[in-house]
Amino acid sequence: MFKAVLIQKDEQGYRAETATVDESQLPEGDVTVKVEYSTLNYKDGLAITGKAPVVRSFPMVPGIDFAGTVLESSNTSFKPGDKVVLNGWGVGETHWGGLGEIARVKGEWLIHLPEAFSCREAMSIGTAGYTAMLCVMALERHGVKPEDGEVLVTGANGGVGSFAVALLSKLGYRVIASTGRTSEAAYLKALGAADVIDRVELSSPGKPLQREKWAAAIDSVGSHTLANVCASMRYGGAVAACGMAQGLDLPGSVAPFILRNVALLGVDSVMRPQPARKAAWDRLARDLKGPLLEEIVKEVSLEQAVSAAKDLLEGKVRGRLVVKVAE
């Protein structure tokens, strides 16, 4: 038996609660992991609260990522005692995820935890930091350099945004942070933001082509915000888009892409091939290690995860929520 956050949907309705689960209920997989830490991402918040149809089968243990120690393995790439990390692959949606003391998954979904990180540090970074690094690497592949001009980060108080600000700043870029909580300006500047702007400048419908402002951007918001970001890019700029906090729609124009040669770079973190995952984590080990992580994270217990998920969706959380799963 083990403890987990369990989401159920039946005649009593949709609900999430901490429960005791029998190991016989674990899904199929060739690696069984003792989960030490997981996280609460925006998608986890949607799953736990039922605000969006994230969960595809019931009952479901949410948690789109985790770090822990291998207990059993029939996969030749992993052996008992190995430290591993998982991000994405549909866990917490179609396959039981990380908000439980034990997880059973396919070995092909795991990577070995970089030696630079503890399990807690890995989940302090989690899918948010891993996604932010994928965005940074996408901009680098496009040729964006610090001397090209300012880089905008939207949703900057969130997990992806916080890490994007920190990573870009450390790499020498001048970062402008957009947030709906300008009262957190001191936090964002401590992460490395040169300036902070209110998200209202970007969140309403705007002109298809606007004054050129930014050399590049990382957007986790979508909808009107992303459309306005694209409309305000400098000639030859690039936008790495990875989120949809405002919406899935893109109510914009082709004008920035045709007239200013702007590139819109889609960044997926869920089904990313293993080489790209390993490359991103290796970069994180090089560029993010240090006391910065403690500025971004808040730790909660497994029992607190359900209420913390509600706070996350209500915009009451800055940075990252790390869930201590193991006793």
N, C-alpha and C positions, 0 to 999 in steps of 0.2 A: 504494500500500500504506500502511496505517496500523496503529498498535497499538491494541488494545482488550482489555478483559476479555471473554472469550467463554465462554458456558455451553453445554455440549453434553450431550445425553442419547442414548445408543445402546447397543449391545451391551457396551460397556466400562463402562457405568453413567453416573451423573450427575456432572459435574465442571465446575469453573470454573477458568480459567487465563488468564494474559496471553498473547495470540497476535498474530500479524501477519495482517491481513485485507486482501483486495483490495477496492478501492472498488466494483468491479462487484457486490459482494454487498450493498451498501447497499440498504435498502428504498425503496419509492417515496415521493416527497414533492416539494414544489415549492420548498423552501429547503434548501440545503446549508450547514452551519455548521462552522467550525473550533472545536472545543470547547477552551476554555481551562481551565475548572474544572468539576468535578461534585462530588457528595457521596456519602456513604454514609448512607442512612436505614434504619430498621428493616426496611422492605419490601425494600430492596436486600440486607440481610443474609439475609433469608429466601430470596431468589432465588439468591444466590451459594452458600449452603450447602445449598439444597434442603430446608430444614426445613419448608417449606410450599409448596404448588403455585402459587407466584406466577407463574412463567413459563408461558406458554400455547403457545409454539411454539419450535422449536429449529432451528439455533443461535440464541442470543440474546445481545445486548450489554445488560447491566443498566445501571441508573442512571436513576432516575425524574426527575432534573432536571439541567440544565446551563446554563452561560452561556458565550457565545463570540461570534465574529465571523462574519457572513454571508459565504460564499465565492461562492455562486451563488444566484440567485433568479428564478423565473418568476412569483412572487407580487408584485402591485403594491404591497403594503404594506411590502415589504422590498427593500433593494438591497445589493450587495456593500459591505462595510465597516461595516454597521450592527451595533451591539452588541445582543444579544438574550438573553432568558432564557426557559427553559421549566420548567414544573412539571406533572407528572402526565400526563394524557391517555393513559395506558396505555403510555408509553414505558418500556422495561425489562421489560415484561410481554408485550405483544403486538406491540410495535414497537421496533426497536433504540434503545437509550437513550444516556445521556451518558457512560458509562465507556469511551469510545473517542475517538480524536483527531478523528474526523469523524463528524457525524451528519446524516442527511437526514430531514426531517420536514415535516408540513403547516404552512404559514404561519399558519393559523388557531390553531395551538397556541402560537405564540410571542407575546411582547410585547416591545416595545422596552425595553431596560435603562434604568431611571431614571438620569439624569445624576449623581445623588448617589452612585451605587455603581460601583465597579470590578467586573469579573467575579468576582474572588476574594471581594469583600465580598458580592456577590449570592449566591454559593454558601456563604458563611459563614452566611448567613440560610437560603437554600435552601427546600425544601418545609417543613421544620420551622418556620422563622420565619414563613413565609407562612401556614402553617396556624394557628400561634399567633395571628397578627394577625386572621385570619378569626374565630377564637374570641372574641377581645377585641371585635371589631366586632359579633358576634352578641349578646354580653352588653350592649353599649351600646345596640343597637337594642331590646333588651328593657327598657331603662330602668335598668339597674344603675348606681349611682353610688358613688363612693368613700365617701360618708358613710353608705351603707346597712349597712356592716359588713365583716367579713373575707371574703376570697376565697380559696378553696382551689385549689391546683394539684397534681394527682397526677402521678406519674412525673416529678417535678421535675428529676431529674438528667439526663433524656433531652433530646433536641433540642427538641421541642415544649415540654416542661415548662420548660426553661431560658429559652427566649424568652418564654414566658407569664409567668414570674416577673418577668423584666426589664421587659417591656412594662407589665404591670399596676402594678408599683411606680413606674415613671416617670410613669404617669398618675395617681398619687396614691392607689392602693388599698393597703390593708394586706393583705399576701399571706402565707398559710400554705402552706408547701411540704411535700408528702408524698413520701417517698423510702425505698427499701430500703437506701440507703447513707447512713445518718445521719453517717458519718465525713466526708461532704462538706458538712456544715452550714455551714462557713465559706465555701465556694464559693457556696452558695445565698444566704447572707446578703449576700455581696458583690454578688450580682445584684439584691438588694433584698428578699429574704424577711424578714419580721418574726420568723418563728418556723419551726421545722422539726419535723415529726412523723414517726414511723416508720410505714411503710406497713402494718405488721401490725395497726395500729388499724383498717384499712379492708379488708384483703384476705380476711378470713374471713367466712363466712355471719353475717349480723346480723339484728336485729329489723327488721320492715317499716317501723316508725316510731321514730325515735330522737330524742335531745335536739337541739333546734335550735341549730346552731352557725354556719353560714356563710350569707352573703347571696348568694353565687354561687360557681361552681366551673368550672374547665377540667379535663376528664378525658381522658387519653390511654390509659387502662388498660382500662376496660370491666369486664365480669363482676361479681364480688362487690364490687369496689372502687366501681364506678359505682353499684350498688344501694345500698351504704352511704352514699355521698355524697348521693344523692337523699333517703334516709331521714333525713339530718341537716341538710337545708336549712331555713333560716328561711322563715316564711310569705312567699309571693310571690317566692321566690328562683328562680334559673335556673342550669342546668348546661349548659355547652357541651361536647358529647361528640364526640371526633374520633379515638379510637384504640381498640385492642383488644389491648394487650400482654398482659393477663391472660386474655383470651378474648372471643369474640363473643357469649357468652350474657349475659343480664341477669336474674339470679335474684332479682328483687325483687317489689315490690307496687305496686298502683296508689294505695295510701294517701297517699304524699306529694303526688301530683298532684291528688288529689281533696280531701284534707283540709287541705292547706297551700298549694294553688294553685301548686305548683312546676312550672316549665317545663323540659322536656328538649329542648335545642336541638341537633339533629344538624348537624355541620359537615363538609361534603365539600370537599376541596381538589383532587381529581383531575379532575373534569368541570366545575369551576366556570366559569360564563360569563365572557367577557372583561372586561366592565365591573367585575365584582366583583374579578377578579384585579388589574386596574389600580388600583382603589381601595385594595386591600390593600397593593400595592407602594408606592403614593404615601404611605400612612400609615407604612409602614416607613421610607421615606426621611426622613420628618419626625420620627418618634419613636424611631428606633433608631440613627441614624448616630452614630459615635463610637468610643472605645476599648473599649466594652463588648464588641464582637464578638470581640476577641482573648481575652477571658476565657472565651468559650464554645467556641471552635474549636481543633481540632488538625489540622494539615495532613499528609497522607500522599501518596505517589506512586502512580501508576497500578499499578506493580508490587507495591505493598504493599496494594492494595485487597482482595484475596482474604483475606489473613490478618487484616486489620483488620475485615472483615465478620464473621469468626468471633468476634473479641473483642467486637464490638458486641452480638451475640446473647447472649454469656456475661455481659453486664453489666459489662464491664471498661472501658467508655468513658463519660465524662461529656460532656455537651454535644454538640458537632457534630464530625463528621469531614469535612473538606474534601479532595477529591482533586485534586491538580494534574495535569491531563491533558496539556496542551501542554508540550513541551520548552522 
